[in-house]
């Protein structure tokens, strides 16, 4: 990676953190409704994995799918930040035309195949996407992000078995933040190390630090290259931590202040910032300018776009349901792909 790439990645993580913080503020201002699950603290995982996928030499963008903590995955995959924020605001200009909200960001033009509210739902869908890649004989892969709590669903085991039996080019990325909503992994899961759970499915797997983007990228490159070259599945687990509650209604009463403080010392943005400063690539002044530029972009462009966008029309409530989808942004790309 070039020095410019490294500085870009730091800015991206700063942008993602501020984007999430700003959605928190908008929710408290009652401008965003429904459910809202924030990604703050886990930025290194999505940023690092998808950076390696983009550098991995695929003919076209790889397919990305995830659960309901999906804003940053969509942004890194290439969904426009304006449309993601507008979707959170429930506006017609949103990525799902304001019909999906936070948990259902969707942009097939970026091959971001959605966030899904049902726990465990993306597993079989990711397998289907990978099967499509195999039938089309492209060197694309499917990348499925999900938390540790989803791995207790039946879809997890069914999909791991099928992906291995059929040799599907799919990378499963487990973001293990140790809590399924408010239940610690030790209370719900017999095997704490999630990568060990796929040994029964004859699948390659590994576990890594998810708070250090350099570690994430090194591990992700190995996994992405294997899936793309061998056309076989890989399960990679990153140990990480969400700095906010599970959702906006979560007071985090199940976590101690001491635990939170220990993990906050390993803030992925601070780790990478300190490393770039030590290497002489940036200064504190450079970081301050990044933060100011990000703040200005989000406030004067992204938030402004979302707030000034029109609300969906009540008369079109059932538009975009099932196959009744005249949206030209979607029909063209989907027809071209399939």
N, C-alpha and C positions, 0 to 999 in steps of 0.2 A: 504494500500500500504506500502511496506517496504521502508526503507531508500534508498536501492539500486534502487528501482523503481523510487523514486523521483529524484535521481541524473540522472538516465537514461533519464527520461522525459526532464530534463533541457538540457542534451546533445543533445537529439533529436531536440528540438526546436532551439538550437544553430546551429545544423547541417542543419536544414531546411532553416534557415535564410541565412546561408552562401551559401548553394546550390543555392538559388534564387539570391543572390548577384553575385555569380559567373556566373550564366547564363546571368545576366545583362551585366557583363563585356565582356563575350564571344559574346554577341549580338553587343556590341559597336565595338568589334574587327572584326565584319562581319563573325564570325565563325558559328553563328546561324542566320537563316533567317526566313522570314515569320512573323507571329504574335507571341507575347510573352506577357503573362499576369502573373504578379508576385504576390505572396501571402504574402509578407513581412508585418508583423503587425497582421496577422490573425492566426498565428501559433497555438495559444491555442485551437482554435475551432476543427480543424481536428485532432490534437494530442489528445486532451481530449476525444472527442467523440469516436474515433476509439480505444483508449486505453480501454475505458469502454466496448465497443463492444467485444473486444478480451477477456476481463475478465468476460464476461457475461455468459459463460457456453454453448455456442453453440456447436453443434456436429461438425460442420465444420465452416470455415471462413464465415462471413456474406458477402453479396454482397454489393459493394460500387460503386456508380456512381455519376458523377458530371458534371459541366459545363466545360468551357475552362480554368479556373484558377486551373489547376488540378495536378500540379507537386507534391505538398506536400501530397495531398490525396493519390496519387498513392504510394508514398514512405512509408507513414504510413500504408497503406493497405498491404504492403509487396513486392511491385515491386522493383527489384534490382536497386540501385542508378546508377550503371554503365549503365544499359539499358535505364533508363529514360534520362540520360544525352546524351547518344548516339542517342536517338530519337530526342532530341532537335538539335543535330548536323546533323540530317538527314542521319545517318549511317545505314548500313545493320544490325548491331548488336543492333539497337534500339528496344524498346519494341513493336513498330509497324513496324519494319524492315525499318525505315527511311521514311515510306510513309505518316505518319500522322503529325509528328512534335509536337510542343508544345500543341496544342489544342486537340490532339487525342492520348494521352497516353492510353495504353490498355494492361492489363495483366490478362487473365482469370485464370492463375495458382495461382494468389493471390486473385481471385474473385474480382479483380478491373475491372469493366465492362466498363470503359472508361470515358474519358472527351469528351464533345460534344460541337461543335462550335455554333450550333443553340440555341439561348436563349429559355429556356423552354423545350427543347427536352428531357432532362433526366426524367422529371416527369412521363410520361406514361411508359417509359422504366422501371423505378423503380417499378411501379405498376405491370408490367409484371413479373419482377424478383420475387416480393413478391408473386404473384399468383403461380409462379413455386414452390416456397418454400412450399406454402400451399398444392399444389397437391402432392408434394413429401413427405409431412408429416415429414419434418425435423423441427428443432426448429431454423433454420436460419431465418434471417430477411434481408430486403433490406434497405440500408441507402442511401438517396439521398441528396447531398449537392447542394445548389444553392443560388445565391445572391438575394437580395430584388428586383432588377430590373426584374428578371424573373417572379415574381409573378403577373405581369400584362398581362401575356400571357394567351391565352385561354386554353392551355394545363394544366395550374395550376388548374383552376377551374374544368375542366373536370376530372382531375385525383383525386383531393381532394374528389369530390363527389363519384367517382367510388371506391376509396380506402375505404371510409367509408361504402358505401352500401354493398360492398363485404367483409368487415372485413379483409383487407389485412395487413399482418405483415410488414409494411413499416414505417420507421422513416424519416420524412422530416426535414432536417436541413437547416434553413435559416440563412445565414451569412449576416446580415444586416450592410453593411458598408456605407449606406445612399446615395450612388451614383450609378446610372445606367449610366455607362460611365461617362459623365460629368454633368448629370442632378440630382440635389438634390431630394431626395424622396418627399419633401414637394411640389415640382413643378409637380410631375408626379403621385402621389398616394394619393387617398382620405383618406386612413387610414394609418397613419405612423407606428403604432404598428402592425407588420405583423401577429403576432400570433392571433390577434383578427379577422383576415379575414377568418379563418376556422371555426368560431363559427356556421356559416350557414350550415356546413357539419357535425355537430354532432361529432366533433373530439377533443380529448384532445389536449391542447396546452399550452405553457408557454414561457416566455421571460426571458433572463438572460444576465449577463455581459459576453461578449466573450473575454475579455482581461485578465481574471484571470483563469488560467487552473484549479485551485481547484474548482472554481464555475462551470466551464464547466463540469468537471468530475462528480460532485455531481448531477447536473441537467441531464446530459447524462445518468447516471446510472438509474435514475428514469424512463426516457423515454425508454431506451433500455429494461429494465426489463419489463415494461408494454407491449411493442410491442411483446416481445418474449413470455411472459406468456399468454397474452390475445388474441394474434393474431389479433390485431387491430392497425390502424395507429395512429401516434402521430406527431404533428407539434411542433418543438422547434426552437425558434428564439434566436440568439446570437447577441448582439450589439457589433460591432467590427469596425475596420478601416484599410484600406490598406494604408501603408506608401508611396508607389509609385503610379504612375499614373495608369489609367485603363490598358493601354498597353504602349509599348515603344514609341509610337507616341504622347503620352499624356503629355502636358506641365503643366497640373494641374492648368490652369489659372482660373478655376471656384472655387478654394478653397483659403481661406486666409491663410497666414503664421501663423496667430494667432491660427486658428483652428487646423492646423497641429501640432503646438507646444504643444497645450493642449493634443491632443491624444498621441503624442509621449512620454508624461510624463507617460502614462499608457502602455508602451511597455510590452507585456506579458512576454518576456524573463527577463527583469529587475525586474518585479514584483515577478516572481517565484524565481529568483536568490536571491533577497533580503530576501525572506521568508526562503529559505534554509540556508542562511548565519546566519540569526537571530536565527534559530533553532539549529545552531551548526553542521549542517550536512556537510557543505562545507565551504571553505575559498575563499578569492579572488584569492589566488594562485591556488586553485583547478579549479576555473572557467577559469583562464588564461590557464591552462594546457588543459582543455576541448577545448577551442577555438583553441589552437595550434594544438591539435590532429585532430580536425575537418578540419582545414585548410590543414594539411598535407595529410589527407585521400583524400580530394577532389582534391587536386593538383596532388599528385603523383600516385593516383590510378584512380579516376573517370574521371577527365579531360583527363588524359593520355590515358585511354582506349577509350574514345570518339574520341580523335584526331587521334589515331592510327588505328581506325577501318576502314574497307573499305567502300567506297561509294556503294550505290545500282547500279546494272548494268542496263544500259539503255535497254538492250535486255529483261530484266525482268520487265519492267515498269508496265505491266498489271498483274503481278503475285499477288496473294492474293486478287484478286477482286472477290467479291461474293463468290461462293462455290469453286472456284479454289484456294484452300489453302492447299498446301502440307507441310506446316510448322509443323514439328513433335512436337514442343513445344506447339502448340495449339491443334492439332488434338487429341492427347491422352487425355489431361485433359477435353476437350469438350465432347469427346465420353464417358468418364467415368461419367461425370456429367449428360448427357442427354441420 
